[in-house]
């Protein structure tokens, strides 16, 4: 039996995709729209070296494994199988077969793989982790994210809304939840390319300060702020949020930063943001979460090594409790899970339309990482393996929340 047949035995015989292997073997559904090609013995060597998702990811990123017909469609078609799900006899047979490939076909770990060094969530290590993911290339991100340059979940007012409409709606939803008004001051931590900062300044007359640990993001944002004539109201700094000295803000937004904080740092994180606010000030926390507390906060090895080093995802209950225990009265919470699936579908479409330019800008391996990770995340949100929650809290003025009896957003 060839290698295509081996994979069919592992995954089950009722596959709606075709599998082809370098040894000439084929399995699955012949002529299917989606085809997975084991192009080289190096793919098997990667699997032998790191059984499971990391080995498969390395094989794909390096080009030893190819997917034709669409990454999302391929991932959706395959059953979720781990090495522990494989019957012991077949597992032993598989590991024995792979051992020879590991010896005869030694592999190199793709250069784009990241290994974190230093104390977890120290300022130095956080800076390295953020730079690894976000300092790829502003132009590359333009190809993926589109004109809004917003790298967080959008909010789709309609199913067929464009990505740009949805990102505008997201920023405006945050602004309305925070009750922004002309003359107020906003602190946006983990501000990315400054989308929220510029929205608050342009549409609400707010003096907005954004901070990011990505030097390239800060440079892009400052240039965009100047070009839009917002320099008198908006500013983005290259700095750690923990180094912000100013206080007395009317509102704080954290859109996509909490995933990088770490569960042990949550009390300090929320306490720090609470201290930045005036009494009656509001804080909106927008981040990816686990659907429940029975999973590890740390993601799988592929995400940890290739996408978000040191990232951690907590269930929303953990975040609400941490906010509540560190000064905030929680006033509103909502899950935008389906909206993130739509956002990722649009990002995946942008990447495919700009594939040649994206590869030329960031390299073939990096582009393949993004193709794999975004398609997998889209599927994860659709299947409720991950969620996206916005939680609104207020710093009480004694017992006064300074909020209307019913939300206006």
N, C-alpha and C positions, 0 to 999 in steps of 0.2 A: 504494500500500500504506500502510495506517495504521500507527501506532506500535506497536500490539500485534503486528502482523506483523513489524515490524523486530526486536522483542525475540525473537520466535519464531525468526527466522533466526539470531540470535546464539546462542541457547540450544539450538537444535535442535528439530526438528519433533515429537519424541516426548515431549511434555510432559504430565504427569498433572495439571497445574493449568490453570486458565483465566486468561487475561490480558485485561484490559479497559483501554482508554485513553480519555482525555477527548475524542478526536476521533471516538468512536463505534466504533472498530475493536475486534475481538475475535480471539483466537487461543488455541491450546492446546486443552484438552479442555472443550468446552462443558458447563456444569452441574457441573463438578468440585467436590468438597467444599472445595477451596482455591482462592481467587481473589485475584490480585494486580491492584490497580487503580492505573493511572497517572492520578491524579485531576486533575492540573493541569500546564500547561506549565512550572510552576516545578520540577517533578521533573526535567524534561529540562535546565533551566538549571543545576540542582545537578550533574547528571552532566557537563554541559559544563564547569562550573567546576572539578570535581574528578572526573575519570573514574575509575571503579573503586569500591571498597567505601566510601570516604569520601563520594563523591557520592550513592551509594545510601542510605547511612545518614542523611545530611543530609536527603534527600528524605523518608525515612520519619519521622524525628524531627520534621520540620516539618509533617507531615501531607499533603504533596503526593503521597506514595505510601502506599497502604493495603494491608494484608494481611488477608484474611478466611478463617476456617477454621482458624486456629492458626499462630503463627509457626514453631514447631518443625516442624510438618508441611510448611509451605511451604519452609523452608530445606532440609529433607531431600529434597524433591521436585526441587529445582533442581540441575542439574549444576554442578560447580565450574568456572567459566569466568572467565578473566582477559582483559583487553584484548589481551594478547599472543597469546591463543589464537584471537582473531577473525582470519579471513583478511584480508590487507592491503587488498584491494579493498573489502570490506565495512567495514573499519575506517575507511578514508578517507571512504566514503559516510556512515557514522554520525557521524564528527567534523564533517563539513561540515554535516549536518542540525542537529547540536546547536549549532553556532556561532551560528546565527541566534537560537536560544532564549536563549542567554547574553546576546545584545545586547538583544533585545526584552523579555526577562523577567528583569531583574536580581534576584538573590536576596540575602537576608541570612543569614549563618551563624547557626544556632540559638544562642540565648543560653547554653544549657547547655554549649556546647563550651568546652573548657579549653585555654589556651595557656600552657605552662610558661615561666617567666622566671627568670633567674639561673643560677648554676653547677649543672650537673646533679649531683644527689645531695648538694648542700650541705644543711645542716640547715634553712635557710630554705626552699629549694625543696622539699625532702622534706615539710616541714610544710604547704606550700601544696597539694602533690599529694595528701597523705593527707586533708587537710581537704576538698578538692574532692569526693572520693569518699565519705568516711565521715560527714561532717557535713551530710548531706542532711536528715535528720530521723530521730530515734530512732523516732518513731511509724511512719514509712514502713518502716523496717527491721523493725519488729514485724509489719507486714502481710506482709512477704516471708519473714522468717526463722522466724516463729512464736515460741512461748514460750521456746525455748532461747536465742534471740538469738546463735546461733553461726554466723558467716559464713565457715565453712571446711568442707572436705569431711567429711561424716559417714561412719561405718562401719556398714554394715547387717548385723546378725547373720543376718538372713533376708531373702529377696527382698521379702517383704511387710511388713517392719518399718516402723513409723512414723518420720517424721523425728525426732521427739523421742527415740525409743528409739535411733536411729542416732547422734544427737549425744551422748547419754549414753555410748554404747559407744565412740565416738571419744575422748572425754575420759578414759574409764577405761582405754582401751588405752594412751594416752599416759602416764597415771599408772603403769600397770604396767610399761611399758617403762623408765620412769625409776626404777622401784623405790621409789616414794614410801612413806614410813612416818611415823608420828606423831612430831612434834618436829622434822622436817626443814624446810629452807628451800628454797622454789622461786622462781625468777625466770622470769616469763612475758613475753617481749618481743613487742610488737605484739599485746597481749592482747585487743583488741577490746572487747566488752562484759563481759569478765571471766568468761566461762564456765569456762575452765580453772582460773583462780584460785579461783573458788568451789567447783568440783568437788574440787580438791585439799584445800581447807580443810575442807569439809563431810564428805567421805568418807574422807579419809586423815589428818586432823588436822595438816596441813602449814601452816606459816606462809608464805603466798604473796604475792608482790609482782608486780603486773602494771603494765606501762607502755604507753601508747599516745599517738600524735600527734594523736588526735582528741579535742577537748575534749568533744564531746557524748557520745562513748563513755565517757569517764572519769566524767562526771557521772552517766550512767545506771548504770554499774557500781557506783559508790560508794553510790548510793541502794539498789540491789538487795542489796548486801552488808549494809547496815544492816538492811534489811527481813528478811533471812534470818538475822539474828543472828550474823553471821560477822565482825564488825568487829574482834574480838580476834585473828583469824588472817589475814584477807584485806585487801588494799589495792590500789587501782588509782590510778595517778598519770598526769596529763597531762604527758608529757615524752618526749623523745627517748631511745631506749635507750642512746645513746652518752653520755648524761649521768647514768646510774645510777652512784652512788658506792659503794654497798655491795658487798662481796665475801663470799666464804666460803659460797656457796650449795651445797646438796647436789645440786641439779638445775636445769637450764635448759630451758624449752620455748619453741620458736619455731614458732608455728602460723600460717602464712600471712603471714609478714613478709618472707621472703627474696625474694619476687617484687618487692619494692620496693627492694631493696638495690643491685642493679647488679653486674655481673660484676667490674668493677674494684675494687669495695669488698669483695668476698668474703673476701680474706685478712684484712683488718682486722676484719671482722664476726666471723668464726670465732675469730680470735685474742682479740678482746675478750670473747667469751662464754666461751672457755676460761679466761681469767684470772679470771672471776667465780666459778669453781667450786673447791671443795675437791678435794684429791687423791681419786680414786675417784668423783668426781661425774660424772653423766651429762647429756648434752644430746641432745634430740630435735628434729630439724629436719623440719618438715612443710611442703611447698610444691609448687606447680604447676611442672612441668618440660616441656621439649621432649622428644620421643621420641628425638631423635638430635642430633648436633652439626653437621648440615649446614644448619641454618636460622639466621637471624638471631635474636639474643637478644631484640631489640625486636619487640613485636607490631605488628599492622597499624595503620593510621591511625585507624580507628574506635575501637579499644580505647585507643589512646594519647590521643586527643582527648576521648573521652566516658566512659571507664570508669577506667582505671588510668594516669594520666599518669606517664611515666618508668618504667613497669613493665618488667622484663626477665625472661625465662625462659631458664634454662640447662638443658642435659641433665643427668641425674642424675650422670653420670660426672664432670662438672665440679664438682658440689657435693661428691661423695665425695672427690675429689682435694683440693679446697680445705679440707675438714675435716681430712683426713689430714695435709696439709702444714702445718696450723696448730695442731697439738697433740693432735688427737683420734685415738684408735684407733677405727676404725669397727667396730661389733659386729653391726649388723643393718640390713637395708634391705628395704623392700617397696613395691610399686606398688599404689595404691588407685584406679586409673583408673576402673574400673566403678562404684565407690562414689560418685565425684564426679558421674558421669552421673545416678545415682539421686538424689543430693542436689539437683542442679540441676532435675531433673524435679519434685521436691517444691516447690522454691522457685518455679518457674514456675507450678505449680498454685496456690500461695498467692497469688501476684500476681494471677492471673486471678480468683480468688474474691474478692479484696479490691480489684478494679480501681478502682471508683468512689472508694473511700476513699483509695487510693494516689494517684490523680490529684488529688484534693482536697488532699492533704497535700503532695505534692512537685511538682505541676504535670504537665500533659499531656506535655510534651516529655521530662521526666526519666523518667516512667513508661514511655514508649515506648523510651527508651534501654535501660532494664532489661529490658523484654520482649524486645528484639532481642538484647542481649548474652547473657542467660542461656540463651535457646534456642540461640543459636549455640555457646555453650560446651558445653551438653549434647551437641550433635551432635559437637563437637570431641573430647570425651572418648570418646564411643562409637566414633568412627572412628580413634582413636589419633593424632589430630593434636596432642593435649596429654595429659599424664599428671600424676599426683599421687603423690609419693614421700615416705615417712617414712624418715629415716636416723638411726640411733642411734649416738652416739659416746660415748666415756668418756675422762676425763682420768686417765691412769694414775697410780697411786701407786707410783712407781718402775716396776716391771713388773707390778704387781698391778692388775688391772681391777676387782677386788671384784665379780665377777659369777659367777653359777652356771655350771656346766659346760654346761647347756642352758637356754635361755630359759624363763621361767615364764609368759610372756604369750602 
